[in-house]
Amino acid sequence: MNIKEILKMSEYIDLAYPVHEEMPIYPGLPKTKVKPREDIEKGDEWNGSVISMYTHAGTHCDAPYHFIEGGSTIDNVPISHFVYKNPVYVETKYAPDYKVSVEDLKSAGKELYNADIIFINTGAHKLRDTNFDKYSNNYPALSVEAAEFIRDELPNLKAVAIDTISIEDLSQGKDLGYPVHRGLMKEEGGKSIVIFEDYNPKPIEGKKILSAFAAPLRIKGRDASPVNIVVEYEN
């Protein structure tokens, strides 16, 4: 087998949603604005634009600082946390307020225990463009038990991605002190897990994922960043 044949065996795709002014935003958060500053059609020498957006809008990555005082900011998370050689894909049923369980995670089989990222597909993404009110309320989320299992039983894990607007039931989390976010991202024992929210799993449904990497903006001193998540899958 030559190098051209090997390269044809896999393809790459980005799982991030496009950034634009009409992109869905969690109720009450600032809308995204993309405004042209220079315009060739109006006589300027080049096209240039100004973007204003919330750090947790659209497909984004949470850094520990998001919920942990003194935690690592997005510019200080090690770059190795964004490179994945053993990705695992988990698909669950969709139901309002559904909590992704330990058993859901274990459905990935023995590969789960060597995984460095878990891509969770709850099916909620199907509502994102058709019924955003439903997408942003009573959405599926990771259970506290599953977060504890990830932290305690998966030593190689560096990241979790979920196709919902938040990995945690925020109404429940507020009463409990946000145990899912804090449990995953706490920086103890030299370990912390980054969180990707509002990603698009549709392109990888039914495909074997070979590797992945993510590219957040390294915004100095901040809690999160928009992110691209590029996945290599078997062709």
CORGIRA-V955433 format. One record per residue. N is the residue number from 0. PHI is phi in degrees with one decimal (NA if undefined). D_LAST is the distance of its C-alpha to the last C-alpha in Angstrom with 1 decimal. Layout:
n=N phi=PHI d_last=D_LAST
n=N phi=PHI d_last=D_LAST
This chain:
n=0 phi=NA d_last=15.8
n=1 phi=-89.5 d_last=16.4
n=2 phi=-64.1 d_last=15.1
n=3 phi=-64.6 d_last=13.5
n=4 phi=-68.0 d_last=11.4
n=5 phi=-65.4 d_last=10.5
n=6 phi=-65.4 d_last=9.7
n=7 phi=-73.8 d_last=7.3
n=8 phi=-79.4 d_last=5.1
n=9 phi=-137.1 d_last=4.6
n=10 phi=-132.4 d_last=5.9
n=11 phi=-121.1 d_last=9.3
n=12 phi=-150.1 d_last=11.4
n=13 phi=-94.0 d_last=15.0
n=14 phi=-99.3 d_last=16.4
n=15 phi=-89.7 d_last=19.9
n=16 phi=-79.3 d_last=22.1
n=17 phi=-63.2 d_last=23.8
n=18 phi=-94.1 d_last=27.4
n=19 phi=-160.3 d_last=30.1
n=20 phi=-67.6 d_last=33.6
n=21 phi=-97.3 d_last=32.9
n=22 phi=-63.4 d_last=30.2
n=23 phi=-63.7 d_last=31.2
n=24 phi=-129.1 d_last=33.4
n=25 phi=-54.7 d_last=34.9
n=26 phi=-51.0 d_last=38.4
n=27 phi=96.3 d_last=41.1
n=28 phi=-88.2 d_last=38.9
n=29 phi=-62.4 d_last=39.3
n=30 phi=-73.3 d_last=37.3
n=31 phi=-77.1 d_last=35.0
n=32 phi=-127.0 d_last=36.7
n=33 phi=-129.2 d_last=35.3
n=34 phi=-119.0 d_last=38.2
n=35 phi=-69.8 d_last=38.5
n=36 phi=-106.7 d_last=41.1
n=37 phi=-116.1 d_last=41.1
n=38 phi=-144.5 d_last=40.3
n=39 phi=-59.1 d_last=40.4
n=40 phi=-64.8 d_last=41.5
n=41 phi=-100.7 d_last=44.5
n=42 phi=104.1 d_last=45.6
n=43 phi=-76.1 d_last=43.9
n=44 phi=-82.1 d_last=42.4
n=45 phi=-152.6 d_last=38.9
n=46 phi=-97.8 d_last=36.9
n=47 phi=-147.8 d_last=36.9
n=48 phi=-135.9 d_last=36.4
n=49 phi=-118.3 d_last=37.5
n=50 phi=-110.9 d_last=35.4
n=51 phi=-128.5 d_last=37.1
n=52 phi=-153.9 d_last=35.1
n=53 phi=-71.5 d_last=35.5
n=54 phi=-66.6 d_last=33.5
n=55 phi=-107.8 d_last=32.1
n=56 phi=-87.3 d_last=31.1
n=57 phi=64.3 d_last=27.6
n=58 phi=-68.9 d_last=24.7
n=59 phi=-147.3 d_last=26.7
n=60 phi=-118.1 d_last=27.3
n=61 phi=-86.4 d_last=30.5
n=62 phi=-96.1 d_last=32.4
n=63 phi=-51.6 d_last=35.1
n=64 phi=-59.8 d_last=37.8
n=65 phi=-56.6 d_last=36.8
n=66 phi=-125.3 d_last=38.7
n=67 phi=-119.2 d_last=40.3
n=68 phi=-60.4 d_last=43.4
n=69 phi=81.8 d_last=43.0
n=70 phi=-72.1 d_last=39.3
n=71 phi=-62.9 d_last=36.9
n=72 phi=-83.7 d_last=36.2
n=73 phi=-61.8 d_last=32.8
n=74 phi=-79.5 d_last=33.8
n=75 phi=-106.9 d_last=34.8
n=76 phi=-67.8 d_last=31.7
n=77 phi=-55.9 d_last=30.4
n=78 phi=-60.2 d_last=27.4
n=79 phi=-63.6 d_last=25.9
n=80 phi=-71.6 d_last=25.7
n=81 phi=-113.9 d_last=22.9
n=82 phi=-123.9 d_last=20.5
n=83 phi=-130.5 d_last=18.4
n=84 phi=-106.4 d_last=17.0
n=85 phi=-133.1 d_last=17.2
n=86 phi=-75.0 d_last=16.1
n=87 phi=-129.4 d_last=16.9
n=88 phi=-113.4 d_last=16.3
n=89 phi=-126.7 d_last=19.4
n=90 phi=-112.4 d_last=20.0
n=91 phi=-118.0 d_last=23.7
n=92 phi=-74.5 d_last=25.9
n=93 phi=-98.9 d_last=27.3
n=94 phi=-158.5 d_last=31.1
n=95 phi=-55.3 d_last=33.5
n=96 phi=64.3 d_last=34.6
n=97 phi=-63.7 d_last=32.2
n=98 phi=-110.2 d_last=32.0
n=99 phi=-63.8 d_last=28.9
n=100 phi=-100.8 d_last=30.4
n=101 phi=-61.8 d_last=30.0
n=102 phi=-64.5 d_last=29.0
n=103 phi=-59.5 d_last=26.2
n=104 phi=-64.4 d_last=24.9
n=105 phi=-67.9 d_last=25.5
n=106 phi=-63.7 d_last=23.3
n=107 phi=-72.1 d_last=20.4
n=108 phi=83.3 d_last=22.1
n=109 phi=-66.1 d_last=23.2
n=110 phi=-62.5 d_last=20.3
n=111 phi=-56.5 d_last=22.2
n=112 phi=-78.0 d_last=25.0
n=113 phi=-113.3 d_last=23.0
n=114 phi=-69.3 d_last=21.1
n=115 phi=-109.1 d_last=21.7
n=116 phi=-150.0 d_last=20.5
n=117 phi=-115.0 d_last=20.3
n=118 phi=-97.5 d_last=18.6
n=119 phi=-99.5 d_last=20.9
n=120 phi=-114.9 d_last=20.3
n=121 phi=-90.9 d_last=23.7
n=122 phi=87.8 d_last=23.0
n=123 phi=-65.0 d_last=25.6
n=124 phi=-59.3 d_last=23.4
n=125 phi=-66.6 d_last=23.9
n=126 phi=-93.4 d_last=27.5
n=127 phi=-57.7 d_last=27.1
n=128 phi=-98.4 d_last=27.6
n=129 phi=-109.7 d_last=29.6
n=130 phi=-151.1 d_last=32.0
n=131 phi=-67.6 d_last=32.2
n=132 phi=-59.5 d_last=35.5
n=133 phi=-72.0 d_last=33.9
n=134 phi=-64.1 d_last=30.9
n=135 phi=-95.9 d_last=33.3
n=136 phi=-133.8 d_last=35.7
n=137 phi=53.4 d_last=35.5
n=138 phi=-79.9 d_last=31.8
n=139 phi=-62.4 d_last=30.1
n=140 phi=-149.7 d_last=30.5
n=141 phi=-74.5 d_last=30.2
n=142 phi=-73.5 d_last=33.2
n=143 phi=-60.3 d_last=35.6
n=144 phi=-62.6 d_last=35.1
n=145 phi=-67.5 d_last=31.3
n=146 phi=-63.1 d_last=32.0
n=147 phi=-65.2 d_last=34.5
n=148 phi=-62.7 d_last=32.2
n=149 phi=-57.8 d_last=29.5
n=150 phi=-68.8 d_last=32.2
n=151 phi=-90.3 d_last=34.0
n=152 phi=-112.8 d_last=31.5
n=153 phi=-118.9 d_last=28.3
n=154 phi=-65.3 d_last=29.5
n=155 phi=-94.6 d_last=26.3
n=156 phi=-73.0 d_last=25.3
n=157 phi=-115.4 d_last=25.5
n=158 phi=-158.4 d_last=24.3
n=159 phi=-130.6 d_last=23.8
n=160 phi=-117.5 d_last=22.2
n=161 phi=-137.3 d_last=23.4
n=162 phi=-91.3 d_last=22.9
n=163 phi=-121.7 d_last=26.7
n=164 phi=-71.0 d_last=29.3
n=165 phi=-152.4 d_last=30.5
n=166 phi=-74.9 d_last=29.6
n=167 phi=-122.9 d_last=33.2
n=168 phi=-68.4 d_last=35.6
n=169 phi=-67.9 d_last=37.8
n=170 phi=-68.3 d_last=40.8
n=171 phi=-71.5 d_last=40.9
n=172 phi=-60.9 d_last=39.8
n=173 phi=-60.4 d_last=42.8
n=174 phi=-70.7 d_last=45.2
n=175 phi=-100.6 d_last=43.6
n=176 phi=86.8 d_last=43.1
n=177 phi=53.6 d_last=39.3
n=178 phi=-68.6 d_last=38.5
n=179 phi=-72.2 d_last=34.7
n=180 phi=-58.8 d_last=34.4
n=181 phi=-65.9 d_last=37.1
n=182 phi=-64.4 d_last=36.0
n=183 phi=-73.8 d_last=32.5
n=184 phi=-96.2 d_last=33.6
n=185 phi=-59.6 d_last=36.9
n=186 phi=-100.5 d_last=37.3
n=187 phi=-130.6 d_last=38.9
n=188 phi=65.3 d_last=38.4
n=189 phi=72.7 d_last=36.3
n=190 phi=-128.5 d_last=33.5
n=191 phi=-153.3 d_last=32.3
n=192 phi=-116.0 d_last=29.2
n=193 phi=-82.6 d_last=28.0
n=194 phi=-122.3 d_last=27.2
n=195 phi=-108.1 d_last=24.7
n=196 phi=-121.6 d_last=25.9
n=197 phi=61.0 d_last=24.9
n=198 phi=-98.2 d_last=21.2
n=199 phi=-105.3 d_last=18.8
n=200 phi=-84.7 d_last=16.4
n=201 phi=-52.9 d_last=15.5
n=202 phi=-64.2 d_last=12.1
n=203 phi=-110.3 d_last=10.9
n=204 phi=-62.3 d_last=12.7
n=205 phi=78.2 d_last=11.3
n=206 phi=-111.7 d_last=8.2
n=207 phi=-89.7 d_last=8.5
n=208 phi=-86.7 d_last=9.7
n=209 phi=-98.8 d_last=10.2
n=210 phi=-161.9 d_last=12.8
n=211 phi=-161.0 d_last=14.7
n=212 phi=-150.6 d_last=17.8
n=213 phi=-126.5 d_last=20.4
n=214 phi=-136.1 d_last=23.0
n=215 phi=-78.0 d_last=26.3
n=216 phi=-71.3 d_last=29.3
n=217 phi=-87.2 d_last=31.7
n=218 phi=-77.8 d_last=34.7
n=219 phi=-62.3 d_last=37.7
n=220 phi=73.1 d_last=39.4
n=221 phi=-110.9 d_last=37.4
n=222 phi=-88.2 d_last=35.9
n=223 phi=-165.0 d_last=32.4
n=224 phi=-157.8 d_last=30.2
n=225 phi=-55.5 d_last=27.7
n=226 phi=-147.8 d_last=24.3
n=227 phi=-101.5 d_last=20.8
n=228 phi=-122.4 d_last=18.1
n=229 phi=-100.3 d_last=14.9
n=230 phi=-116.9 d_last=11.9
n=231 phi=-97.2 d_last=9.1
n=232 phi=-128.3 d_last=6.2
n=233 phi=-70.2 d_last=3.8
n=234 phi=-81.5 d_last=0.0
